[in-house]
């Protein structure tokens, strides 16, 4: 049996109203086939419940194609939605964000955080900056 190509069975749904939830998308798209995953990324920068787009992964690429053909430019909660195949990111992901945080990359830290500061090496050979970097998070009270 061939490996499933999720890039051909995952749809990008754009133009979503704030009222749209994963349950609403499921109800709107289930007539086209078995849905394996629904994701609506939250918007951490505003009070909106999400960023106005989502992804639906179907079990079969033919079902995804049928959903795209029938739902593209249809109306959901008074807004016209756009339905297209999700495009893989250059890094191999499916448009759901980076597979790894950019600050997890040592080169990014050197370039964007440490700049031209001098670095030294610890006993394991890892580079250490002369400045300290603090990570601030919620306090445990």
C-alpha positions as CSV (number, residue, x, y, z in Angstrom):
1,X,0.0,0.0,0.0
2,X,1.4,3.4,-1.0
3,X,2.1,6.1,1.7
4,X,-0.7,8.7,1.9
5,X,0.2,12.1,0.5
6,X,-1.5,14.5,2.9
7,X,-0.6,17.5,0.7
8,X,-3.2,16.3,-1.8
9,X,-5.9,15.7,0.8
10,X,-5.5,18.8,3.0
11,X,-7.5,21.9,2.1
12,X,-6.9,25.5,3.1
13,X,-10.1,27.3,4.0
14,X,-9.8,31.1,4.0
15,X,-12.1,34.0,4.8
16,X,-13.7,32.4,7.9
17,X,-16.0,34.4,10.1
18,X,-15.2,34.7,13.8
19,X,-18.2,32.4,14.6
20,X,-16.7,29.5,12.7
21,X,-15.5,26.6,14.9
22,X,-14.0,23.2,14.0
23,X,-17.4,21.7,14.6
24,X,-19.0,24.1,12.1
25,X,-16.3,23.3,9.5
26,X,-16.8,19.6,10.2
27,X,-20.6,19.9,9.6
28,X,-20.1,21.9,6.4
29,X,-17.4,19.6,4.9
30,X,-18.5,16.1,6.1
31,X,-20.8,15.5,3.1
32,X,-17.7,15.2,0.9
33,X,-16.0,12.4,2.7
34,X,-14.2,11.2,5.8
35,X,-12.4,14.0,7.6
36,X,-9.3,13.0,9.5
37,X,-8.2,16.4,11.0
38,X,-9.5,20.0,11.3
39,X,-7.3,22.8,12.5
40,X,-8.2,26.5,12.9
41,X,-5.0,28.4,14.2
42,X,-5.8,30.8,17.1
43,X,-4.8,34.4,16.9
44,X,-2.7,35.2,19.9
45,X,-2.3,38.9,18.8
46,X,-6.0,39.9,19.1
47,X,-9.2,39.1,20.9
48,X,-10.5,37.2,17.8
49,X,-10.9,33.5,18.3
50,X,-8.9,32.6,15.3
51,X,-6.9,34.1,12.3
52,X,-9.7,33.7,9.7
53,X,-8.4,30.5,8.1
54,X,-8.2,26.8,8.8
55,X,-7.2,23.4,7.4
56,X,-9.2,20.3,6.8
57,X,-7.6,17.0,6.0
58,X,-9.6,14.4,4.3
59,X,-8.9,10.7,4.3
60,X,-8.9,10.6,0.4
61,X,-7.6,13.1,-2.1
62,X,-10.7,12.6,-4.2
63,X,-12.9,13.7,-1.3
64,X,-10.7,16.8,-0.8
65,X,-11.1,17.6,-4.5
66,X,-14.8,17.2,-4.3
67,X,-15.0,19.5,-1.3
68,X,-12.9,22.1,-3.0
69,X,-15.0,21.9,-6.2
70,X,-18.2,22.3,-4.3
71,X,-17.3,24.7,-1.5
72,X,-14.8,27.2,-3.1
73,X,-16.5,30.7,-3.1
74,X,-19.5,29.4,-1.2
75,X,-20.9,31.4,1.8
76,X,-20.5,30.5,5.4
77,X,-21.9,32.8,8.1
78,X,-22.4,35.5,5.5
79,X,-18.8,35.4,4.3
80,X,-17.5,34.0,1.1
81,X,-14.9,31.3,1.8
82,X,-12.0,30.3,-0.3
83,X,-11.1,26.6,-0.5
84,X,-7.9,25.5,-2.1
85,X,-5.4,22.6,-1.7
86,X,-3.0,23.5,1.1
87,X,0.5,24.1,-0.3
88,X,3.4,22.4,1.4
89,X,5.9,24.8,3.0
90,X,9.5,24.9,1.7
91,X,10.5,23.0,4.9
92,X,8.1,20.1,4.1
93,X,5.2,21.2,6.4
94,X,1.7,21.8,5.3
95,X,1.2,25.5,5.9
96,X,0.5,25.0,9.6
97,X,3.5,27.0,10.7
98,X,7.1,26.1,11.0
99,X,8.1,22.6,12.1
100,X,10.5,24.1,14.5
101,X,10.7,27.5,16.3
102,X,13.1,29.9,14.6
103,X,14.9,30.7,17.9
104,X,15.8,27.0,18.3
105,X,18.3,27.5,15.5
106,X,21.7,28.5,16.8
107,X,22.5,30.5,13.6
108,X,19.4,32.6,14.1
109,X,20.3,33.3,17.7
110,X,23.8,34.4,16.7
111,X,22.6,36.7,14.0
112,X,19.5,38.2,15.7
113,X,20.1,38.0,19.4
114,X,23.8,38.1,19.9
115,X,24.7,40.1,16.9
116,X,28.4,40.9,16.7
117,X,29.2,40.2,20.4
118,X,32.1,38.1,21.2
119,X,31.4,34.5,22.1
120,X,33.4,32.0,24.0
121,X,33.2,28.2,24.1
122,X,32.4,26.1,27.1
123,X,34.0,22.8,28.0
124,X,31.7,20.9,25.6
125,X,32.6,23.2,22.7
126,X,29.2,25.1,22.7
127,X,29.5,28.8,22.2
128,X,28.4,31.0,25.1
129,X,27.9,34.8,24.8
130,X,29.3,37.3,27.2
131,X,25.7,38.5,27.8
132,X,22.9,36.5,29.4
133,X,19.6,35.8,27.8
134,X,16.6,35.6,30.1
135,X,13.4,33.8,29.2
136,X,10.4,35.4,30.9
137,X,7.3,33.3,31.4
138,X,4.4,33.1,33.7
139,X,5.4,32.9,37.4
140,X,4.5,29.9,39.4
141,X,2.5,31.3,42.4
